[in-house]
Amino acid sequence: MFTFLLILLILDCFLLFPVVLLQSGKGGGLAAMGGGASTDTFFGGRQAATLLTKLSWWMGGIFLVLALILAGMSSHGAQPRSVLEGQLQAPAPVNVQPLPLDVEPAPGGATQPTPPPENQ
């Protein structure tokens, strides 16, 4: 269901672009505020609703409703997850034993422990 609604939202979006961009300018409105616009047309006069105007309102409403439904569906089913979930686990550390500090190399290349110092 989520995928179907998402496809509808994307189709609506691609159809909404040309419908909005093909509309002609209304003229006047806020652009004419500084010079010569009368008070009865402060935000522009009421013009007849064209097919493109009606389509833009309907498609915009459909876009908002679908976006709201999809947002609710995606947040409702989601459970809090860790960002690191699904990442590869770090390899287990290798247990390396350090050499004892009292080992000195022998003249033949082999190592032998030195005797501890005698307490005097």
DSSP file (Angstrom, degrees, kcal/mol; ACC not computed):
  #  RESIDUE AA STRUCTURE BP1 BP2  ACC     N-H-->O    O-->H-N    N-H-->O    O-->H-N    TCO  KAPPA ALPHA  PHI   PSI    X-CA   Y-CA   Z-CA
    1    1 A M     >        0   0    0      0, 0.0     4,-2.5     0, 0.0     5,-0.2   0.000 360.0 360.0 360.0 -42.0    0.0    0.0    0.0
    2    2 A F  H  >  +     0   0    0      1,-0.2     4,-2.2     2,-0.2     5,-0.2   0.915 360.0  48.5 -60.4 -43.7    2.8    2.4    0.9
    3    3 A T  H  > S+     0   0    0      2,-0.2     4,-2.3     1,-0.2    -1,-0.2   0.895 110.3  51.6 -65.7 -40.0    4.5    1.8   -2.5
    4    4 A F  H  > S+     0   0    0      2,-0.2     4,-2.1     1,-0.2    -2,-0.2   0.929 111.9  45.8 -62.0 -46.0    1.2    2.4   -4.4
    5    5 A L  H  X S+     0   0    0     -4,-2.5     4,-2.3     1,-0.2    -1,-0.2   0.866 111.1  53.4 -66.2 -35.4    0.6    5.7   -2.5
    6    6 A L  H  X S+     0   0    0     -4,-2.2     4,-2.2    -5,-0.2    -1,-0.2   0.898 108.2  49.7 -66.0 -39.5    4.2    6.8   -3.1
    7    7 A I  H  X S+     0   0    0     -4,-2.3     4,-2.4     2,-0.2    -2,-0.2   0.908 110.6  50.6 -64.1 -41.8    3.8    6.1   -6.8
    8    8 A L  H  X S+     0   0    0     -4,-2.1     4,-2.5     1,-0.2    -2,-0.2   0.898 109.6  51.2 -62.1 -39.8    0.6    8.2   -6.8
    9    9 A L  H  X S+     0   0    0     -4,-2.3     4,-2.2     2,-0.2    -2,-0.2   0.910 110.7  47.8 -63.6 -42.8    2.4   11.0   -5.0
   10   10 A I  H  X S+     0   0    0     -4,-2.2     4,-2.3     2,-0.2    -2,-0.2   0.907 112.4  48.9 -66.8 -41.5    5.2   11.1   -7.5
   11   11 A L  H  X S+     0   0    0     -4,-2.4     4,-1.7     1,-0.2    -2,-0.2   0.914 111.6  49.7 -62.9 -42.3    2.8   11.0  -10.5
   12   12 A D  H  X S+     0   0    0     -4,-2.5     4,-2.0     1,-0.2    -2,-0.2   0.891 109.8  52.0 -62.3 -39.1    0.9   13.9   -8.9
   13   13 A C  H  X S+     0   0    0     -4,-2.2     4,-1.6     1,-0.2    -2,-0.2   0.927 109.5  48.0 -63.6 -45.5    4.1   15.8   -8.4
   14   14 A F  H  < S+     0   0    0     -4,-2.3    -1,-0.2     1,-0.2    -2,-0.2   0.791 115.3  45.6 -69.5 -26.5    5.1   15.4  -12.0
   15   15 A L  H  X S+     0   0    0     -4,-1.7     4,-1.3    -5,-0.2    -1,-0.2   0.767 107.4  58.6 -83.1 -26.6    1.7   16.5  -13.3
   16   16 A L  H  X S+     0   0    0     -4,-2.0     4,-2.2    -5,-0.2     5,-0.3   0.849  95.8  64.3 -71.2 -34.1    1.5   19.4  -10.8
   17   17 A F  H  X S+     0   0    0     -4,-1.6     4,-2.4     1,-0.2     5,-0.2   0.961 107.4  37.5 -55.8 -58.1    4.7   21.1  -12.2
   18   18 A P  H  > S+     0   0    0      0, 0.0     4,-2.0     0, 0.0    -1,-0.2   0.856 113.5  57.5 -67.4 -31.0    3.4   21.8  -15.7
   19   19 A V  H  < S+     0   0    0     -4,-1.3     4,-0.5     1,-0.2    -2,-0.2   0.920 113.1  39.8 -63.7 -41.9   -0.1   22.7  -14.5
   20   20 A V  H >< S+     0   0    0     -4,-2.2     3,-0.8     1,-0.2    -1,-0.2   0.906 117.2  48.6 -72.8 -40.9    1.3   25.4  -12.2
   21   21 A L  H 3< S+     0   0    0     -4,-2.4    -2,-0.2    -5,-0.3    -1,-0.2   0.758 106.2  57.0 -74.3 -23.2    3.9   26.7  -14.7
   22   22 A L  T 3< S+     0   0    0     -4,-2.0    -1,-0.2    -5,-0.2    -2,-0.2   0.596  82.0 107.3 -83.0 -10.2    1.5   26.9  -17.6
   23   23 A Q  S <  S-     0   0    0     -3,-0.8     2,-0.1    -4,-0.5     3,-0.1  -0.407  72.2-121.7 -68.8 142.9   -0.9   29.3  -15.8
   24   24 A S        -     0   0    0      1,-0.1    -1,-0.1    -2,-0.1    -2,-0.1  -0.473  34.8 -91.5 -80.7 156.8   -0.8   32.9  -17.0
   25   25 A G        -     0   0    0     -2,-0.1    -1,-0.1     1,-0.1     3,-0.0  -0.358  26.0-136.4 -66.0 148.0    0.0   35.7  -14.7
   26   26 A K        -     0   0    0      2,-0.1    19,-0.2    -3,-0.1     3,-0.1   0.709  38.0-139.0 -80.8 -19.9   -2.9   37.2  -12.9
   27   27 A G        +     0   0    0      1,-0.2    18,-0.2    17,-0.1     2,-0.2   0.300  64.5  25.8  75.4 149.1   -1.7   40.8  -13.4
   28   28 A G  S >  S+     0   0    0     16,-0.1     3,-1.1     1,-0.1     4,-0.3  -0.450  75.5 115.1  67.4-129.5   -1.9   43.5  -10.9
   29   29 A G  G >  S-     0   0    0     12,-0.4     3,-0.8     1,-0.2    15,-0.3  -0.327  95.2 -17.1  65.8-143.3   -1.9   42.1   -7.4
   30   30 A L  G >  S+     0   0    0     13,-0.2     3,-1.2     1,-0.2     4,-0.3   0.739 132.4  66.6 -69.8 -22.3    1.0   42.9   -5.1
   31   31 A A  G <  S+     0   0    0     -3,-1.1     3,-0.4     1,-0.3    -1,-0.2   0.833 103.9  44.7 -67.7 -30.6    3.1   43.9   -8.1
   32   32 A A  G < >S+     0   0    0     -3,-0.8     5,-0.9    -4,-0.3     3,-0.4   0.220  82.4 107.0 -96.7  14.7    0.9   46.9   -8.7
   33   33 A M  T < 5S+     0   0    0     -3,-1.2     3,-0.2     1,-0.2    -1,-0.2   0.874  76.2  49.2 -63.4 -39.2    0.7   48.0   -5.1
   34   34 A G  T   5S+     0   0    0     -3,-0.4     2,-0.4    -4,-0.3    -1,-0.2   0.763 114.2  38.0 -77.1 -24.2    2.9   51.0   -5.4
   35   35 A G  T   5S-     0   0    0     -3,-0.4    -1,-0.2    -4,-0.1    -2,-0.0  -0.845 122.1 -28.2-140.2 105.5    1.4   52.7   -8.4
   36   36 A G  T   5S+     0   0    0     -2,-0.4     2,-0.4     1,-0.3    -3,-0.1   0.398  77.4 139.4  88.8  -3.2   -2.2   53.0   -9.4
   37   37 A A      < -     0   0    0     -5,-0.9    -1,-0.3    -4,-0.2     5,-0.1  -0.618  47.9-132.3 -78.2 131.8   -3.8   49.9   -7.9
   38   38 A S    >   -     0   0    0     -2,-0.4     3,-0.9     1,-0.1    -1,-0.1  -0.336  19.1-111.2 -79.4 166.1   -7.2   50.8   -6.5
   39   39 A T  G >  S+     0   0    0      1,-0.2     3,-1.0     2,-0.1     4,-0.1   0.760 113.2  61.7 -72.2 -24.2   -8.2   49.6   -3.1
   40   40 A D  G 3  S+     0   0    0      1,-0.3    -1,-0.2     2,-0.1     3,-0.2   0.694 109.1  42.6 -76.9 -15.3  -10.8   47.1   -4.3
   41   41 A T  G X  S+     0   0    0     -3,-0.9     3,-1.0     1,-0.1   -12,-0.4  -0.254  71.9 137.5-118.5  45.0   -8.1   45.2   -6.1
   42   42 A F  T <  S+     0   0    0     -3,-1.0    -1,-0.1     1,-0.3   -10,-0.1   0.913  85.8  23.9 -59.2 -45.9   -5.5   45.3   -3.4
   43   43 A F  T 3  S-     0   0    0      1,-0.4    -1,-0.3    -3,-0.2   -13,-0.2   0.116 134.0 -76.4-104.4  20.1   -4.5   41.6   -3.9
   44   44 A G    <   -     0   0    0     -3,-1.0    -1,-0.4   -15,-0.3    -2,-0.1   0.038  57.3 -74.8  99.4 149.9   -5.7   41.4   -7.4
   45   45 A G        -     0   0    0    -18,-0.2     2,-0.6    -4,-0.2    -4,-0.1  -0.346  50.5 -97.8 -77.4 159.2   -9.2   41.1   -8.9
   46   46 A R        -     0   0    0     -2,-0.1     2,-0.3     3,-0.0    -1,-0.1  -0.668  47.5-168.4 -77.6 121.2  -11.2   38.0   -8.8
   47   47 A Q        -     0   0    0     -2,-0.6     2,-0.1     1,-0.1   -21,-0.0  -0.696  31.4 -85.1-109.1 163.0  -10.8   36.3  -12.2
   48   48 A A        -     0   0    0     -2,-0.3     2,-0.5     1,-0.1    -1,-0.1  -0.422  48.3-111.5 -66.1 138.7  -12.7   33.5  -13.7
   49   49 A A        -     0   0    0     -2,-0.1     2,-0.1     4,-0.1    -1,-0.1  -0.597  36.4-158.0 -75.1 122.5  -11.4   30.1  -12.7
   50   50 A T     >  -     0   0    0     -2,-0.5     4,-2.2     1,-0.1     5,-0.2  -0.390  32.3-100.8 -91.8 174.8   -9.8   28.4  -15.6
   51   51 A L  H  > S+     0   0    0      1,-0.2     4,-2.7     2,-0.2     5,-0.2   0.898 123.7  52.1 -62.8 -40.7   -9.2   24.6  -16.1
   52   52 A L  H  > S+     0   0    0      2,-0.2     4,-2.3     1,-0.2    -1,-0.2   0.874 108.2  51.3 -65.9 -35.8   -5.5   25.0  -15.1
   53   53 A T  H  > S+     0   0    0      2,-0.2     4,-2.0     1,-0.2    -2,-0.2   0.934 112.3  45.3 -65.4 -45.4   -6.5   26.9  -11.9
   54   54 A K  H  X S+     0   0    0     -4,-2.2     4,-2.5     1,-0.2     5,-0.2   0.915 113.3  50.7 -64.6 -41.7   -8.9   24.2  -10.9
   55   55 A L  H  X S+     0   0    0     -4,-2.7     4,-3.0     1,-0.2     5,-0.3   0.899 108.6  51.7 -62.9 -39.6   -6.4   21.5  -11.7
   56   56 A S  H  X S+     0   0    0     -4,-2.3     4,-2.1     2,-0.2    -1,-0.2   0.898 111.1  47.5 -66.3 -38.1   -3.7   23.2   -9.7
   57   57 A W  H  X S+     0   0    0     -4,-2.0     4,-2.2     2,-0.2    -2,-0.2   0.938 116.2  43.7 -66.0 -46.1   -6.0   23.4   -6.6
   58   58 A W  H  X S+     0   0    0     -4,-2.5     4,-2.5     2,-0.2    -2,-0.2   0.931 116.2  45.9 -65.3 -45.8   -7.1   19.8   -6.9
   59   59 A M  H  X S+     0   0    0     -4,-3.0     4,-2.3     1,-0.2    -1,-0.2   0.872 112.3  51.5 -69.0 -35.3   -3.6   18.4   -7.6
   60   60 A G  H  X S+     0   0    0     -4,-2.1     4,-2.2    -5,-0.3    -1,-0.2   0.906 111.2  48.1 -64.5 -41.0   -2.1   20.5   -4.8
   61   61 A G  H  X S+     0   0    0     -4,-2.2     4,-2.4     2,-0.2    -2,-0.2   0.910 111.7  49.0 -65.0 -42.3   -4.7   19.2   -2.4
   62   62 A I  H  X S+     0   0    0     -4,-2.5     4,-2.7     1,-0.2     5,-0.2   0.903 110.2  52.4 -62.8 -40.7   -4.1   15.6   -3.5
   63   63 A F  H  X S+     0   0    0     -4,-2.3     4,-2.4     1,-0.2    -2,-0.2   0.930 111.2  46.0 -60.4 -46.1   -0.4   16.1   -3.1
   64   64 A L  H  X S+     0   0    0     -4,-2.2     4,-2.2     2,-0.2    -2,-0.2   0.910 113.8  48.0 -65.6 -42.0   -0.8   17.4    0.5
   65   65 A V  H  X S+     0   0    0     -4,-2.4     4,-2.4     2,-0.2    -2,-0.2   0.934 113.9  46.5 -65.4 -45.5   -3.2   14.6    1.5
   66   66 A L  H  X S+     0   0    0     -4,-2.7     4,-2.7     1,-0.2     5,-0.2   0.904 112.1  50.9 -63.8 -40.2   -1.0   11.9    0.1
   67   67 A A  H  X S+     0   0    0     -4,-2.4     4,-2.2    -5,-0.2    -1,-0.2   0.900 111.2  48.5 -64.2 -39.4    2.1   13.4    1.7
   68   68 A L  H  X S+     0   0    0     -4,-2.2     4,-2.1     2,-0.2    -2,-0.2   0.911 112.6  47.7 -66.4 -42.2    0.3   13.5    5.1
   69   69 A I  H  X S+     0   0    0     -4,-2.4     4,-2.5     2,-0.2    -2,-0.2   0.924 113.1  48.0 -64.7 -44.4   -0.9    9.9    4.8
   70   70 A L  H  X S+     0   0    0     -4,-2.7     4,-2.4     1,-0.2    -1,-0.2   0.880 110.3  51.8 -65.7 -37.5    2.6    8.6    3.8
   71   71 A A  H  X S+     0   0    0     -4,-2.2     4,-1.9    -5,-0.2    -1,-0.2   0.913 111.8  47.1 -64.6 -41.1    4.3   10.5    6.6
   72   72 A G  H  X S+     0   0    0     -4,-2.1     4,-1.9     1,-0.2    -2,-0.2   0.899 112.8  49.0 -66.0 -40.3    1.8    8.9    9.1
   73   73 A M  H  X S+     0   0    0     -4,-2.5     4,-1.4     1,-0.2    -2,-0.2   0.889 111.9  48.1 -67.4 -38.1    2.3    5.5    7.6
   74   74 A S  H  X S+     0   0    0     -4,-2.4     4,-0.5     1,-0.2    -1,-0.2   0.860 117.2  40.5 -74.0 -33.1    6.1    5.7    7.7
   75   75 A S  H  < S+     0   0    0     -4,-1.9    -1,-0.2    -5,-0.2    -2,-0.2   0.762 110.4  59.0 -85.2 -24.1    6.3    7.0   11.3
   76   76 A H  H  < S+     0   0    0     -4,-1.9    -2,-0.2    -5,-0.2    -3,-0.1   0.917 112.1  36.6 -71.4 -42.7    3.6    4.7   12.7
   77   77 A G  H  < S+     0   0    0     -4,-1.4     2,-0.3    -5,-0.2    -1,-0.2   0.598  96.2 100.0 -86.8 -11.1    5.3    1.4   11.7
   78   78 A A     <  -     0   0    0     -4,-0.5    -4,-0.0    -5,-0.1     3,-0.0  -0.577  55.3-160.4 -82.0 135.6    8.8    2.5   12.4
   79   79 A Q        -     0   0    0     -2,-0.3     2,-0.1     1,-0.0    -2,-0.1  -0.861  37.4 -88.8-108.6 149.3   10.4    1.5   15.7
   80   80 A P        -     0   0    0      0, 0.0     2,-0.3     0, 0.0    -1,-0.0  -0.350  54.6-176.3 -59.8 128.5   13.4    3.3   17.1
   81   81 A R        -     0   0    0     -2,-0.1     2,-0.2     4,-0.0    -3,-0.0  -0.888  27.6-106.3-126.3 156.0   16.5    1.7   15.7
   82   82 A S    >   -     0   0    0     -2,-0.3     3,-1.0     1,-0.1     0, 0.0  -0.537  20.5-132.2 -78.5 147.0   20.1    2.2   16.3
   83   83 A V  T 3  S+     0   0    0      1,-0.2    -1,-0.1    -2,-0.2    -2,-0.0   0.820 109.3  52.6 -65.5 -30.1   22.1    3.8   13.5
   84   84 A L  T >  S+     0   0    0      2,-0.1     3,-2.0     3,-0.0    -1,-0.2   0.472  79.7 120.4 -87.6  -1.9   24.7    1.1   13.9
   85   85 A E  T <  S+     0   0    0     -3,-1.0     3,-0.1     1,-0.3    -4,-0.0  -0.426  78.4  21.2 -65.6 134.1   22.2   -1.7   13.4
   86   86 A G  T 3  S+     0   0    0      1,-0.4    -1,-0.3    -2,-0.1     2,-0.1   0.346  93.4 127.7  90.3  -6.6   23.0   -3.9   10.5
   87   87 A Q  S <  S-     0   0    0     -3,-2.0    -1,-0.4     1,-0.1     2,-0.1  -0.461  72.5 -89.6 -77.2 156.3   26.6   -2.8   10.4
   88   88 A L        -     0   0    0     -2,-0.1     2,-0.2    -3,-0.1    -1,-0.1  -0.407  44.8-114.3 -64.7 139.1   29.3   -5.5   10.4
   89   89 A Q        -     0   0    0     -2,-0.1    -1,-0.1     1,-0.1     3,-0.1  -0.501  32.6-107.0 -73.5 143.9   30.4   -6.5   13.8
   90   90 A A        -     0   0    0     -2,-0.2    -1,-0.1     1,-0.1    -3,-0.0  -0.460  42.7-100.8 -68.5 141.8   34.0   -5.7   14.8
   91   91 A P        -     0   0    0      0, 0.0    -1,-0.1     0, 0.0     3,-0.1  -0.296  44.9 -94.1 -63.1 149.5   36.2   -8.8   14.8
   92   92 A A        -     0   0    0      1,-0.1     2,-0.1    -3,-0.1    -3,-0.0  -0.371  49.2-100.6 -63.1 140.2   36.9  -10.2   18.2
   93   93 A P        -     0   0    0      0, 0.0     2,-0.4     0, 0.0    -1,-0.1  -0.363  34.0-119.6 -66.0 141.9   40.2   -8.9   19.6
   94   94 A V        -     0   0    0     -3,-0.1     2,-1.1     1,-0.1     0, 0.0  -0.674  22.4-125.2 -82.8 131.0   43.2  -11.2   19.3
   95   95 A N        +     0   0    0     -2,-0.4     2,-0.5     2,-0.0    -1,-0.1  -0.664  36.0 180.0 -81.2 102.4   44.6  -12.1   22.7
   96   96 A V        -     0   0    0     -2,-1.1    -2,-0.0     0, 0.0     0, 0.0  -0.905  18.0-146.3-107.8 127.1   48.3  -11.1   22.4
   97   97 A Q        -     0   0    0     -2,-0.5     2,-0.1     1,-0.0    -2,-0.0  -0.802  18.0-130.4 -92.3 127.3   50.5  -11.7   25.4
   98   98 A P        -     0   0    0      0, 0.0     3,-0.1     0, 0.0    -1,-0.0  -0.410  27.4-102.8 -73.8 153.4   53.3   -9.1   25.8
   99   99 A L        -     0   0    0      1,-0.1     2,-0.0    -2,-0.1     4,-0.0  -0.459  43.4-100.2 -70.1 145.7   56.8  -10.3   26.3
  100  100 A P    >   -     0   0    0      0, 0.0     3,-1.0     0, 0.0    -1,-0.1  -0.378  25.7-128.4 -65.3 148.8   58.1  -10.1   29.9
  101  101 A L  T 3  S+     0   0    0      1,-0.2    -2,-0.1    -3,-0.1     0, 0.0   0.716 100.6  65.0 -72.8 -20.7   60.2   -7.0   30.5
  102  102 A D  T 3  S+     0   0    0     12,-0.0    12,-2.2     2,-0.0     2,-0.5   0.164  74.5 112.2 -92.1  21.8   63.1   -9.0   32.1
  103  103 A V  E <   -A  113   0A   0     -3,-1.0     8,-0.0    10,-0.2    -4,-0.0  -0.824  42.3-178.8 -96.3 127.9   64.0  -10.9   28.9
  104  104 A E  E     -A  112   0A   0      8,-1.4     8,-1.6    -2,-0.5     2,-0.1  -0.937  34.4-101.2-121.7 147.7   67.4  -10.0   27.3
  105  105 A P  E     -A  111   0A   0      0, 0.0     6,-0.2     0, 0.0     5,-0.1  -0.449  35.8-133.4 -68.4 138.6   68.8  -11.4   24.1
  106  106 A A    >   -     0   0    0      4,-3.3     3,-1.9    -2,-0.1     5,-0.0  -0.453  26.9-103.9 -83.9 162.7   71.4  -14.1   24.6
  107  107 A P  T 3  S+     0   0    0      0, 0.0    -1,-0.1     0, 0.0     4,-0.1   0.796 120.1  54.4 -60.3 -27.2   74.7  -14.0   22.7
  108  108 A G  T 3  S-     0   0    0      2,-0.2     3,-0.1     1,-0.0     0, 0.0   0.407 123.2 -99.8 -87.8   3.7   73.5  -16.9   20.4
  109  109 A G  S <  S+     0   0    0     -3,-1.9     2,-0.2     1,-0.4    -1,-0.0   0.171  90.3 114.0  98.8 -17.7   70.3  -15.1   19.4
  110  110 A A        -     0   0    0     -5,-0.1    -4,-3.3     1,-0.0    -1,-0.4  -0.508  64.9-124.0 -83.3 156.7   68.1  -17.0   21.8
  111  111 A T  E     +A  105   0A   0     -6,-0.2    -8,-0.0    -2,-0.2    -1,-0.0  -0.822  27.9 179.4-103.0 140.8   66.4  -15.2   24.7
  112  112 A Q  E     -A  104   0A   0     -8,-1.6    -8,-1.4    -2,-0.4     2,-0.1  -0.993  33.4-106.7-135.9 145.9   66.8  -16.1   28.3
  113  113 A P  E     -A  103   0A   0      0, 0.0   -10,-0.2     0, 0.0   -11,-0.0  -0.439  33.6-125.8 -70.0 143.2   65.3  -14.5   31.3
  114  114 A T        -     0   0    0    -12,-2.2   -12,-0.0    -2,-0.1     0, 0.0  -0.620  30.6-103.2 -84.7 148.3   67.7  -12.5   33.4
  115  115 A P        -     0   0    0      0, 0.0    -1,-0.1     0, 0.0     3,-0.1  -0.418  41.8-102.4 -70.2 147.2   67.9  -13.4   37.1
  116  116 A P        -     0   0    0      0, 0.0     2,-0.0     0, 0.0   -14,-0.0  -0.359  45.3 -95.4 -66.8 149.7   66.1  -11.0   39.4
  117  117 A P        -     0   0    0      0, 0.0     2,-0.3     0, 0.0    -3,-0.0  -0.355  40.2-116.8 -65.6 145.0   68.4   -8.6   41.2
  118  118 A E        -     0   0    0     -3,-0.1     2,-0.4     1,-0.0     0, 0.0  -0.628  23.1-123.3 -84.5 139.3   69.4   -9.7   44.7
  119  119 A N              0   0    0     -2,-0.3    -1,-0.0     1,-0.1     0, 0.0  -0.668 360.0 360.0 -81.2 131.9   68.3   -7.5   47.5
  120  120 A Q              0   0    0     -2,-0.4    -1,-0.1     0, 0.0    -2,-0.0   0.413 360.0 360.0-108.4 360.0   71.1   -6.3   49.7
